[in-house]
Amino acid sequence: MKEAIVSAGPKVKIVDSSVPKPNADQVVTKVIYSGSNPKDWKVPEWSGDKGVLNQGDDISGIVHEVGENVVEFKKGDRVMAFHEMMTPGGSYAEYALSWKHTTFHLPKNISFSEGAAIPLAALTAAVGLYARLGLPEPWSPASKASSKTPLVIYGASSSVGSYALQLAIKSNIHPLITIAGRASSHVEQFLDKSKGDVLVDYRKGDEHVVSSIKSALNGAPLLHAFDAVSENGSVENLAQVVDAKGKVTFVLPGKDYPGFADTVEKSTTRVGDVHGDLKDFGYVWSRYLSKGLEEGWFKAQPQEVVPGGLGGVEQALKNLKDGKASAVKYVFKIEDTPGAGSGQ
């Protein structure tokens, strides 16, 4: 099968590999579409030779083979899956490998392209909101009679931010104070101004962002902030508005994030935890996201199908590195890869 190996640059090399075999708890999927994420170019640059591998983690396709302990899925099922990061069998290939607990059914009303835009970013949003910030989950939403629960989502037009926004709405969390830029219209469609939701345009400068957040709070303390950017001024701005008793979570690891009161609870949202100590969390949320897609209250980030299948991965990752993607997920139709289907 054809497989794309990503190295620093980003550079991508298409190679011939064997179709992966599942262990007892894994699923092998024939990939129809693969998604992409900013980490796909970042990890090879941060990790050196260790990061030179198939970095794709968003699988969308048809089940090819399952392990002996897999009972929820069978050959021929339409699925999405979050591949375990930094392991063989990624989604930049004709066949990919996933654990059964982070594989979920793709509803009939959702396309393979849409499915490829969801797993990693949507699970990241869930980990941030519920495992790190401790907000009420959608099946036990905040009471409409309860006091307001302001939440800042910084980078609300990104895939993670957009999914966090949709999940927060399902949890009845308001007011939602969203920070976005040139893709503001994508964010505004989700907001309910009658509940105090606002959009703040970061392009107007840091002072505008800080003052607008304070204005939207209307005197209430900010106890929850989800920083889906974690650079370019977002941290410094949040440090000026998060209450001393508040919680803030970031998506980029390995930083100190200074400027907050010592009592602020800071955390890093690592989606890879669903393949570690948040395994049950990943199981429940994978299935709940599938339910949300089927019912229509959870929607995929808009997609741009990159020409050339895996041959388009390098340019797409360069675009991500250069900040050219705005409220869009780059996805790849694997059968469009030169030489795909010619052998396994």
N, C-alpha and C positions, 0 to 999 in steps of 0.2 A: 504494500500500500504506500501511497505518497504521504509524507509527513514533513511539516515545516519546523526547522530548528532555529531558534532565535538566539542571537548573541548581541553583545554590546554594539551600539551604533545608532539605531538598531540595524542589524544585518540579519537576513533570513536565508537559509539554505534549504531547498527541497530535496529530501532524501527518500530512498526506498527502505521501508521497514516492514517487519512482520506484524500481522494483526495481533493485538494483545489478547491474552487469555485471562479470563476472570478467575479469581480465587472463589471460595465458597460464598463470600458476601459481596461480590462485585457484579457489575453489569457491563457488558460490552455493547456499545451503540454504534450503528452505522451512521456517521455524522452527515446530516443533510446541510445544516448550517452551523458554523462556529461563530461565537461572539468574540469580542476582544475587550481588553481593559488596560488602563494606563500602566498597571503593574507589569504587563507583558514586555514593555520596553525598559521599565525601571529596574526590575529584578536582575536582568543580565548585567546592567551597569553597576548595580550595587554589590552583586555577589560574585563577580568574576567568572571563572570557569564553571563554578557550581551552578550558575544560572543559565548556562548554555544548554538548553533543552527545548522541547515542545512546550511553550508557555501558555498555550490555550487552555482555558478552564471552563468555558461556557459551551456545553454540549446541547445540541438539539437534533433529534433524529429518530431512528427506528431501532428498537432492541434487536441485536444480532445474536447474543448469547448471554445466559445468566448462570451464576454459580448455584451450587446445590442448595444453599440456604435461602435463596431469593424466591419469595412466594408472591410478591405484589406485582411482579413484572414477568412477561413472557416474550418470546421472539415475535416480532411484528408490532409490538406496542409502540405508540408515539410517546416519546419522552423528552424531557429536559433533564439536565444534570449539572451539578457543580463538581468538577474534577478536583481531586486533592492536589493542591498546589505543590510544585517542586518535586513531583513524582512522575514516572513514565506514564504514557498513555493519555496525553493531553488532547484537547479538541482540535488542534491544528493538524488534522489527519483524517484519513477516510474512515477510521474506526477509533473509538476512544473508550477509556475506562473510567468507571465511577463506582463509588460505594453505594450500596442499596439505599442507605438512609438519606443520601443527598441526590437521589434520583427521584424525579416526580413526573406524574403523568401530564402530558401536554393535551389540554382540552381540545375537542374537535373544532371549537370556534377560534382557536389560536393557531396562527401559521408557524411553520418551522423557523422562519426569519424572526418572528416575534419571540419565540421560545429561546433563541440564541442570545437575546438581549437581556435576559432576566437573571439566571441563577446566581452568579457571584455578587452582582450589585444589589439584588433584592435581599439576599441573605445578609449582606453587609449592613444594609439598612435595618433589618430586624435585630441583628446583634447589637447595633449601636443604640437603638431606641429602647429595647426591652431587657437585654442582658447587661448593658453598661449603664444606661440612664435610669433603668428601673421604672419606666412609664407603664401605665395600665395597658394590657394587651387587648386586641380588638374583641376577643370573646368575653372580656370583662371590662368594657370601656368605661372611661370616666363618666360619672353620673352627670346628666344634664343640669341637675340642681346643684352640683358641687361648685366650689369656687374655681375660677379660671386657672388653667395650667399653661402659662406661656412657654413656648418652645421656639428657640431660634434654630433654623436650619441654614447653615452657611454653605453656599454652593448648591442651591435648591434646583438648579436646572441640570446639574450633573445626573448621571444615572442613579448613583447612590442617594443623592439629595432628593431627586424626584420620587424615588421609591419610598424614602423616609417620609416624605410629605404625604403620599397616598396612605401609608400605614397609619400615620399620626391622625389623619382625618377619620379613618376607620375606628381609631381608639377614642374619638371624640375629644381630641386635644386641641384647645384653642386658648388664646389667639396664637396663630402660627406666624412667626416673624421670619420671612424668607429673604435671603440675600442672593441676588442673581445679577446678571449683566445683560449681554446682548440677546439672550434667550428668555428674557423676562416674560414674553407672551406665553411661552410654554408653561411657566409656573402659574401665571395668573388664572389660567383656566380651572385650577384646582382650589383656589382660595375662596373663602366665604367672608366677605367684608362685614356682613351683619354680625359675625362672631369675633370681629377684631383682627382678622387675618390681614396682613400687609405684605407688600413686596418692597424691598429696599434695593436700589440700584447702586452697586458698589463702584460703578464707573464715576460716580459723582464725588468720590473721595472718602477717605477714612473718617473725617469729621462728620460728614453727612451720614455715614453708616451708623456711627455711634449715637449721634443725636436722634436719628430716626428710630433706632431700637429703643432708646429711652422713652421716646414719645409714645411708641406703640405699647410699651409696658404700662404707661399711665400710672406710675407710682408703685406698681406691683414688683416684687423681687423676681429676678430671672434665676430660676433654679435648675433649668435644663437647657443645654445647648449641644447641638450636633454639628461639629465642624467637618463637613465633607470635602473641605479644601486643605486645611491645615498648613497653609503657606500663603505667601503674598499678602500679608497684612491681616489675615483672618484671625490669627491667634492673638495678636496685639489688640485688635478691636474687641474681641470677646472678653479679654482680660479686663476691659474697662466697664463691662456691663454685667458680667456674671456675679451673682450675689455670693457673699462669703460662705453661705450654707449650700451653695449650688453644686451641680455636677456638670462637667463638660467632657465630651468624648471626641477624639481625633482619629482620622483615618490613616495618618502616616506614622509609622513606628519609629522608635529610636531617637526621639527628641525630648527635651526637657520641658518645653512649653512654659517659659517663665512669665512673670507679670501678674499672675493670679494670686489672690489671697491664699495664705498657707492652708486655710481650712477648706478650700475648694477641692472637691473630689475629681481628680483628673484621671482619665483612662484612655487607652488606645483600643479602637474597635478593630479586631483582627478576625476577618471572616474565616480564616483557617482554623479557628477554635471549634468550628462545627465538625471538624475531623479530629478534635481532641477532647477537651473537657466539656464542650457544649454539644456532644454528639446527640443527645436526646432533643435538645433545642433545635438542632439542624433537622432531625427527623420530623418533628412537629411542624416546623415552619415550612419545610419543603412541601408538605402536603397542604398546608393552609394557603400558601401562595397559589398552588394549583387551583384550589377552591375559589380564590379571589379572581383569578383569570376567567374561570368558567362563569362566575356570577356577574362579572363585568365591572366590579368596583376597583379592581387592580388592573392597570394597563401598562403594557410594555413601552419603554422608551422608544421614540421613533428610530427607525433603522436606515442606514445607507448600505446597500449591497455593493461591496467593493468588487470591481471586475477582476476576473482571472482566478477566482478561487484562492487557493493558498498562495498563488503567485502575487496576490495583492496584499498579503500580510505586511510585507516590509514597508510599503508606502503608507499603509494605514497606521502602522505604529509610528512612523515618522510624523504623520499628521497629528497623532495624539501627543507626541513629544513636543511638537511646535505649537500646541494649543489651538489647533484648527477645528477640532470637534466641538460643537456647541449644541447641547440638547439632542444629541444623536449618538447612536451606537453603530460602529462599523461592524458589519457581519460579512461572512464569506460563504458562498455557495460552493461546497466542496467538490461537486461534480464538474465545476467549471475549471478545476485545476488541470493544467496540461499533463496528460498521461494518466489521469485518474481513471480507475476502473480497468486498467490494463493488466493488473496482476495483484496478487496478495502475498 
